Amino acid sequence: MVKAGFMVGPRIFSTGYPVYGAESPEKAPVNNMEDARGHLARLKAVGAFSIKSYNQPRRNQRQQIIQAARELKMMVVPEGGSTYFYNMTHILDGHTGIEHAIPVAPLYKDALTLFAKSRTGYTPTLIVGYGGIWGENYWYQKTEVWKKERLLRFVPQGVVDSRARRRMMVADDDFYHFELAKTVKDVVRAGGKAQLGAHGQLQGLGAHWELWMLGQGGLTPFEAIRAGTLHGAQYLGLDGDLGSIEPGKLADLMITDQNPLVKLENSETISFVMINGVLYETGNMNEVYPQTRMRPKFFWERAQPEPERMSPPPPNSKVLP
C-alpha cells in the first residue's frame, strides 16, 4: 500500500515470513538442498531479495540455505539466537549479517577480526539486547514515555500507557546494553560495519533509542548516524539509491532543529521529513510540498458510532425467559 501510494510510510523492504526451523505449525523443514531451494524460490517469487534463516537447528541446514541463496542471488540474515558459538558459525558460513546482539561481552581479538574481515554486517538490536536486561527498559525507566506528545499523536494513549507507566526499576550498573554496545564499537573500530535495527518494539521512538545506545557504547555521533543511514543501505545493497544525500539518489531525508552530531539525542528534534521528494511536517505528518494537505485521521481519532440500544418492550407484553 505504501509503494502504491495508498498509505504514507517509510520504504519497506521485507524478508517475508522467516525460514523457520523450530517445531511449530510455521516450520519450514530443510533436510536437503531441494528443500532449501524450494523455500527460497517461493519467497523470491513474491518479491523477497533477502530471507531470514531463523532457528534452523543444524549447521548443515543453515549451510544449505546459504548455498541456495547464492544460487538465487539472495541475502541471508539469521536470527542470532543468543548463543555465541551459533553466531560464530553464522559468520564462518557466509551469512550476510547477524541480527540481534552476540550475548557475550566483551568480544576479543579473534571474534572481532573474524567479524571485520568477513564483512558480516552486525545489527545488534540493543533494545532487546541478549545476555541481560533489555536496553528498552533503560529508556522506559529514565524517561516518562507516556508523556511524549509527539509519540501520542501517532500511537493511542492506551497502547503507550500499557508499556510505559509501570516500569521496572534497575540499578544503572545492571543494564547490560552498555557492554553490548561497547562490542559494537569494537567491531566497527576493527573494520566491521554495524546497522541500526530497532526490532519494532516502539515504532518511531525506538529507532532513536537504538541510535542513542550505540553512542552509549562509544561510537561517535557520526559513526552512530552512519549505522542508521548509509550502512543500513549498504547492508541491503541499496546504497546506490538510499542512505546518503547525493545527486541521483532518492530524495529521502530528515531535517532536525538541533544538530545530532553535537548530541545524539538531538535526533529526536525532527521538524520535517521528506519521502521520495514529498515533504511532511513531522509534528502532524501534514504534507507541505509539493502539495498542501492535511493528514487523514487515524481510526482512534475518528468519532465512534453510538452503540445501538434495544427499545424497551411495549406495556403488558410478556418477556420470555
C-alpha positions as CSV (number, residue, x, y, z in Angstrom):
1,M,0.0,0.0,0.0
2,V,2.9,2.4,0.7
3,K,4.6,1.6,-2.6
4,A,1.3,2.1,-4.5
5,G,0.7,5.4,-2.8
6,F,-2.4,4.4,-0.8
7,M,-0.6,4.9,2.5
8,V,2.1,7.2,3.7
9,G,5.0,5.4,5.3
10,P,8.7,4.6,5.1
11,R,10.3,2.4,2.4
12,I,9.6,-1.1,3.4
13,F,11.9,-4.0,2.4
14,S,10.5,-7.2,3.8
15,T,12.2,-10.6,4.1
16,G,8.8,-12.2,4.1
17,Y,8.0,-14.9,6.6
18,P,11.1,-16.5,8.1
19,V,12.5,-19.8,7.0
20,Y,11.7,-21.1,10.5
21,G,13.3,-24.2,11.8
22,A,11.7,-24.7,15.3
23,E,8.9,-27.3,15.8
24,S,5.7,-25.3,15.1
25,P,2.9,-25.0,12.6
26,E,5.1,-22.5,10.7
27,K,8.1,-24.8,10.5
28,A,10.0,-24.7,7.1
29,P,11.8,-28.0,7.1
30,V,15.2,-28.1,5.4
31,N,16.7,-31.5,5.1
32,N,18.5,-31.2,1.7
33,M,19.3,-28.8,-1.0
34,E,16.0,-29.3,-2.7
35,D,14.1,-28.2,0.4
36,A,16.3,-25.1,0.7
37,R,15.9,-24.1,-2.9
38,G,12.2,-24.6,-2.7
39,H,11.7,-22.3,0.3
40,L,13.9,-19.6,-1.1
41,A,12.4,-19.7,-4.6
42,R,8.9,-19.4,-3.0
43,L,9.9,-16.3,-1.2
44,K,11.8,-14.8,-4.1
45,A,8.7,-15.3,-6.3
46,V,6.7,-12.9,-4.1
47,G,9.4,-10.2,-4.1
48,A,12.0,-11.1,-1.4
49,F,15.6,-10.4,-2.1
50,S,16.7,-11.4,1.4
51,I,15.4,-14.1,3.7
52,K,15.6,-14.7,7.4
53,S,17.1,-18.0,8.5
54,Y,15.5,-18.5,11.9
55,N,16.2,-21.3,14.3
56,Q,17.4,-23.8,11.8
57,P,19.0,-26.1,14.4
58,R,21.7,-27.9,12.4
59,R,24.6,-26.3,10.8
60,N,24.3,-28.2,7.6
61,Q,20.7,-26.9,7.2
62,R,21.9,-23.3,7.6
63,Q,24.7,-24.0,5.0
64,Q,22.1,-25.4,2.6
65,I,20.1,-22.2,2.9
66,I,23.3,-20.2,2.2
67,Q,24.1,-22.2,-0.9
68,A,20.5,-21.9,-2.2
69,A,20.7,-18.1,-1.6
70,R,23.9,-17.8,-3.6
71,E,22.3,-19.7,-6.5
72,L,19.3,-17.4,-6.4
73,K,21.3,-14.2,-5.7
74,M,19.6,-13.6,-2.3
75,M,20.9,-12.4,1.0
76,V,20.5,-14.4,4.3
77,V,20.1,-12.6,7.6
78,P,19.9,-15.1,10.5
79,E,18.4,-14.7,14.0
80,G,21.3,-14.5,16.4
81,G,19.7,-16.9,18.9
82,S,21.6,-15.5,21.9
83,T,24.3,-18.2,21.5
84,Y,27.9,-17.2,20.9
85,F,29.1,-20.3,19.2
86,Y,26.0,-20.3,17.0
87,N,26.8,-16.8,16.0
88,M,30.4,-17.6,15.1
89,T,29.3,-20.3,12.7
90,H,26.8,-17.8,11.1
91,I,29.8,-15.7,10.3
92,L,32.1,-18.5,9.2
93,D,29.4,-19.9,6.8
94,G,28.9,-16.7,5.0
95,H,25.6,-15.2,6.3
96,T,25.0,-11.6,5.1
97,G,24.8,-10.4,8.7
98,I,23.9,-11.2,12.3
99,E,20.6,-10.0,13.6
100,H,20.5,-9.4,17.4
101,A,23.4,-8.9,19.8
102,I,26.0,-11.5,20.4
103,P,25.3,-12.2,24.1
104,V,28.9,-12.3,25.2
105,A,30.8,-9.1,26.1
106,P,33.5,-8.1,25.6
107,L,34.5,-9.7,22.3
108,Y,38.2,-10.4,21.9
109,K,40.5,-10.1,19.0
110,D,39.7,-13.4,17.4
111,A,36.0,-12.7,17.2
112,L,36.5,-9.0,16.3
113,T,38.9,-9.9,13.5
114,L,36.5,-12.6,12.1
115,F,33.6,-10.2,12.2
116,A,35.5,-7.4,10.4
117,K,37.4,-9.5,7.8
118,S,34.3,-11.4,6.8
119,R,32.4,-8.2,6.1
120,T,29.5,-9.7,8.0
121,G,27.0,-6.9,9.0
122,Y,26.1,-6.5,12.6
123,T,22.6,-5.4,13.6
124,P,22.7,-5.6,17.4
125,T,19.1,-4.5,18.3
126,L,20.2,-3.3,21.7
127,I,16.5,-2.6,22.6
128,V,16.2,-6.3,23.1
129,G,19.9,-6.9,23.9
130,Y,20.6,-10.6,24.6
131,G,22.5,-11.7,27.7
132,G,21.0,-9.2,30.2
133,I,18.2,-6.7,30.8
134,W,17.0,-5.3,27.5
135,G,18.0,-1.8,26.6
136,E,14.5,-0.5,26.1
137,N,13.9,-0.8,29.9
138,Y,16.6,1.8,30.4
139,W,14.6,4.4,28.5
140,Y,11.3,3.4,30.0
141,Q,12.9,3.8,33.4
142,K,14.8,7.0,32.7
143,T,12.1,8.9,30.7
144,E,8.4,9.5,31.0
145,V,7.5,7.9,27.7
146,W,3.7,8.2,28.3
147,K,4.0,12.0,28.3
148,K,5.7,12.3,25.0
149,E,3.3,14.5,23.0
150,R,4.6,13.7,19.5
151,L,4.5,9.9,20.2
152,L,0.9,10.2,21.4
153,R,-0.1,11.9,18.1
154,F,0.6,8.6,16.3
155,V,0.1,5.9,18.9
156,P,-3.0,5.6,21.1
157,Q,-2.5,6.6,24.7
158,G,-3.7,3.2,25.9
159,V,-1.0,1.4,23.9
160,V,1.8,3.6,25.3
161,D,0.4,3.5,28.9
162,S,0.2,-0.3,28.9
163,R,4.0,-0.5,28.5
164,A,5.4,2.8,29.8
165,R,3.6,3.6,33.1
166,R,4.6,0.5,35.1
167,R,8.3,0.5,34.8
168,M,10.8,-1.9,36.2
169,M,13.5,-0.3,38.3
170,V,17.1,-1.4,37.7
171,A,20.4,-0.2,39.1
172,D,22.3,1.7,36.5
173,D,25.2,-0.7,36.6
174,D,22.9,-3.7,35.9
175,F,21.9,-2.6,32.4
176,Y,23.7,-4.9,30.0
177,H,23.2,-2.9,26.8
178,F,26.1,-0.7,27.7
179,E,28.5,-3.7,27.5
180,L,26.9,-5.0,24.3
181,A,27.1,-1.5,22.7
182,K,30.9,-1.4,23.5
183,T,31.3,-4.6,21.5
184,V,29.5,-2.9,18.6
185,K,32.1,-0.1,18.8
186,D,34.9,-2.6,18.9
187,V,33.6,-4.4,15.7
188,V,33.4,-1.0,13.9
189,R,36.8,0.0,15.1
190,A,38.2,-3.3,13.9
191,G,36.9,-2.5,10.4
192,G,33.4,-4.1,10.5
193,K,30.1,-2.4,10.0
194,A,27.0,-2.1,12.2
195,Q,23.5,-1.2,11.2
196,L,20.7,0.2,13.3
197,G,17.7,-2.1,13.9
198,A,15.1,-1.3,16.5
199,H,13.1,-4.5,16.5
200,G,9.7,-2.8,16.2
201,Q,9.3,-2.6,20.0
202,L,8.1,1.0,19.8
203,Q,7.7,2.5,16.3
204,G,9.3,5.8,15.8
205,L,10.9,6.5,19.1
206,G,12.6,3.0,19.3
207,A,14.9,3.8,16.5
208,H,16.1,6.9,18.3
209,W,16.8,4.9,21.5
210,E,18.8,2.4,19.4
211,L,20.8,5.3,18.0
212,W,21.5,6.7,21.4
213,M,22.5,3.3,22.8
214,L,25.1,3.0,20.0
215,G,26.5,6.2,21.3
216,Q,26.5,5.0,24.9
217,G,28.8,2.2,23.8
218,G,31.4,4.6,22.4
219,L,30.5,5.2,18.8
220,T,30.9,8.8,17.8
221,P,27.7,10.6,16.8
222,F,28.9,10.4,13.2
223,E,29.6,6.7,13.4
224,A,26.2,6.0,15.1
225,I,24.3,8.1,12.4
226,R,26.1,6.2,9.7
227,A,24.9,3.0,11.3
228,G,21.4,4.3,11.0
229,T,21.7,5.6,7.4
230,L,24.3,4.6,4.9
231,H,25.5,1.4,6.5
232,G,21.9,0.1,6.6
233,A,21.5,0.9,2.9
234,Q,24.8,-0.8,2.1
235,Y,23.8,-3.9,4.1
236,L,20.7,-4.3,1.9
237,G,22.6,-3.5,-1.3
238,L,20.6,-0.3,-1.8
239,D,23.3,2.3,-1.2
240,G,23.2,3.3,-4.9
241,D,19.7,4.8,-4.2
242,L,19.5,5.4,-0.4
243,G,21.5,6.1,2.7
244,S,23.0,9.4,2.0
245,I,22.2,12.7,0.2
246,E,23.9,12.7,-3.2
247,P,22.9,13.7,-6.7
248,G,20.9,10.9,-8.4
249,K,19.7,9.2,-5.2
250,L,16.1,9.1,-4.0
251,A,15.0,12.2,-2.1
252,D,14.6,10.7,1.4
253,L,15.9,12.9,4.2
254,M,15.0,14.5,7.5
255,I,15.6,17.9,9.0
256,T,16.3,18.4,12.7
257,D,16.1,21.6,14.7
258,Q,19.2,20.7,16.6
259,N,22.4,19.0,15.5
260,P,22.7,15.3,16.3
261,L,26.4,15.5,15.6
262,V,26.7,17.6,18.7
263,K,24.4,15.4,20.8
264,L,22.9,12.2,19.5
265,E,19.7,12.8,21.5
266,N,19.0,15.8,19.1
267,S,18.0,13.2,16.6
268,E,14.5,13.4,18.2
269,T,14.1,17.1,17.2
270,I,12.9,16.3,13.7
271,S,10.8,19.1,12.2
272,F,10.4,17.8,8.6
273,V,10.8,14.6,6.8
274,M,11.0,14.1,3.0
275,I,9.9,10.8,1.4
276,N,10.7,10.5,-2.3
277,G,10.6,14.2,-2.7
278,V,7.4,14.8,-0.7
279,L,7.9,17.0,2.3
280,Y,5.9,16.5,5.6
281,E,5.7,18.2,8.9
282,T,6.7,15.6,11.5
283,G,4.5,17.1,14.3
284,N,1.4,16.0,12.4
285,M,2.6,14.4,9.1
286,N,0.6,17.0,7.1
287,E,2.0,17.3,3.6
288,V,3.6,20.7,2.9
289,Y,5.3,20.2,-0.5
290,P,4.6,19.8,-3.4
291,Q,1.0,20.0,-2.3
292,T,-0.6,21.2,1.0
293,R,-2.9,18.7,2.5
294,M,-3.9,17.5,6.0
295,R,-3.2,14.0,7.2
296,P,-6.4,12.0,7.4
297,K,-7.4,11.0,11.0
298,F,-6.3,7.7,12.5
299,F,-9.1,5.3,13.4
300,W,-8.9,6.1,17.1
301,E,-9.2,9.8,16.3
302,R,-12.4,9.5,14.4
303,A,-15.8,9.8,16.1
304,Q,-17.0,6.3,17.1
305,P,-20.7,5.5,16.3
306,E,-23.0,5.2,19.3
307,P,-23.9,1.6,20.0
308,E,-27.4,0.5,19.1
309,R,-29.8,0.3,22.0
310,M,-32.7,-2.1,22.2
311,S,-36.1,-0.5,22.5
312,P,-38.0,-1.3,25.7
313,P,-40.8,-3.9,25.3
314,P,-44.3,-2.5,24.9
315,P,-46.6,-2.3,28.0
316,N,-48.2,-5.5,29.1
317,S,-46.0,-7.6,26.8
318,K,-44.7,-10.9,28.1
319,V,-40.9,-11.2,28.3
320,L,-39.9,-14.8,27.6
321,P,-37.1,-16.2,29.7
